[in-house]
Amino acid sequence: MSMRNEILELEMLFKKMLRTVQNEWQKEGFPKLGRTQYTALEKLHEQGALRLSDLADSIHVTCGAVTGISDKLIDGGFARRVRDTTDRRVIHLEITPLGQELIEQLANKRAELSDLLYGFLTDEEVKQLSSLYRKILTNVEYIQGQLST
């Protein structure tokens, strides 16, 4: 198989894996939040209140996307907007007690799902895969920087 065909197959396999993970996420009892919303809520749980731009950076989405994510979290009662006490123009998103409760409930389920999906990999394979993903993302970010200049 040519390298071009290998890369096309890699892309197809990656998309299939993402769909499978999303389907398992939904089947395993995560209907209240999608993965990205859960990730955003988890960041708020770990780091405290964040500006939307900082949250977008930390979960690797655009500022426009994080607005929709935050709206869904707020509508569900899992997060709220709060004004910065030193600069009233700045708005932060913070997790609510309901959001904290949900994160705690889902933490064990998420660990079980991760074990189910990735537990068969050796520690070395996880490190290799993580290294490859970082390498690809670094290249993508470099290309995006070149295209935007």
For each residue, the residues with C-beta under 8 A, 3 or more apart:
1: 5 6 9
2: 5 6
3: 6 7
4: 7 8
5: 1 2 8 9
6: 1 2 3 9 10
7: 3 4 10 11
8: 4 5 11 12
9: 1 5 6 12 13
10: 6 7 13 14
11: 7 8 14 15
12: 8 9 15 16
13: 9 10 16 17
14: 10 11 17 18
15: 11 12 18 19
16: 12 13 19 20
17: 13 14 20 21
18: 14 15 21 22
19: 15 16 22 23
20: 16 17 23 24 117
21: 17 18 24 25 35 117
22: 18 19 25 26 34 35
23: 19 20 26 27
24: 20 21 27 28 113 116 117
25: 21 22 28 30 34 35 113
26: 22 23 30 31
27: 23 24
28: 24 25 109 112 113
29: 106 109
30: 25 26 33 34 35 38 106 109 110
31: 26
32: 76 102
33: 30 37 38 41 72 73 76 78 102 106
34: 22 25 30 37 38
35: 21 22 25 30 38 39
36: 39 40 59 61 65 69
37: 33 34 40 41 69 72 73
38: 30 33 34 35 41 42 106 110
39: 35 36 42 43 59
40: 36 37 43 44 55 59 66 69 70 73 79
41: 33 37 38 44 45 73 78 79 95 99 102 103
42: 38 39 45 46 103
43: 39 40 46 47 50 55 58 59
44: 40 41 47 48 49 50 55 79 93 94 95 99
45: 41 42 95 99 100 103
46: 42 43
47: 43 44 50 58
48: 44 94
49: 44 82 92 93 94
50: 43 44 47 54 55 58 92 93 94
51: 54 55 90 91 92 93
52: 55 56 63 66 67 70 91 93
53: 56 57 63 66
54: 50 51 57 58
55: 40 43 44 50 51 52 58 59 66 70 93
56: 52 53 59 61 62 63 65 66
57: 53 54 60
58: 43 47 50 54 55
59: 36 39 40 43 55 56 66 69
60: 57
61: 36 56 65 66 69
62: 56 65 66
63: 52 53 56 66 67
64: 67 68
65: 36 56 61 62 68 69
66: 40 52 53 55 56 59 61 62 63 69 70
67: 52 63 64 70 71
68: 64 65 71 72
69: 36 37 40 59 61 65 66 72 73
70: 40 52 55 66 67 73 74 79 81 93
71: 67 68 74 75
72: 33 37 68 69 75 76
73: 33 37 40 41 69 70 76 78 79 93 99
74: 70 71 77 78 79 80 81 93
75: 71 72
76: 32 33 72 73 98
77: 74 96 98 99
78: 33 41 73 74 95 96 98 99 102
79: 40 41 44 70 73 74 93 94 95 96 99
80: 74 93 94 96
81: 70 74 91 92 93
82: 49 91 92 93 94
83: 88 90 91 92
84: 87 88 89 90 91 92
85:
86:
87: 84 90
88: 83 84
89: 84
90: 51 83 84 87
91: 51 52 81 82 83 84
92: 49 50 51 81 82 83 84
93: 44 49 50 51 52 55 70 73 74 79 80 81 82
94: 44 48 49 50 79 80 82
95: 41 44 45 78 79 99 100 103
96: 77 78 79 80 99 100
97: 100 101
98: 76 77 78 101 102
99: 41 44 45 73 77 78 79 95 96 102 103
100: 45 95 96 97 103 104
101: 97 98 104 105
102: 32 33 41 78 98 99 105 106
103: 41 42 45 95 99 100 106 107
104: 100 101 107
105: 101 102 108 109
106: 29 30 33 38 102 103 109 110
107: 103 104 110 111
108: 105 111 112
109: 28 29 30 105 106 112 113
110: 30 38 106 107 113 114
111: 107 108 114 115
112: 28 108 109 115 116
113: 24 25 28 109 110 116 117
114: 110 111 117 118 119
115: 111 112 118 119
116: 24 112 113 119
117: 20 21 24 113 114
118: 114 115 121 126
119: 114 115 116
120:
121: 118 125 126 129
122: 125 126
123: 126 127
124: 127 128
125: 121 122 128 129
126: 118 121 122 123 129 130
127: 123 124 130 131
128: 124 125 131 132
129: 121 125 126 132 133
130: 126 127 133 134
131: 127 128 134 135
132: 128 129 135 136
133: 129 130 136 137
134: 130 131 137 138
135: 131 132 138 139
136: 132 133 139 140
137: 133 134 140 141
138: 134 135 141 142
139: 135 136 142 143
140: 136 137 143 144
141: 137 138 144 145
142: 138 139 145 146
143: 139 140 146 147
144: 140 141 147 148
145: 141 142 148 149
146: 142 143 149
147: 143 144
148: 144 145
149: 145 146
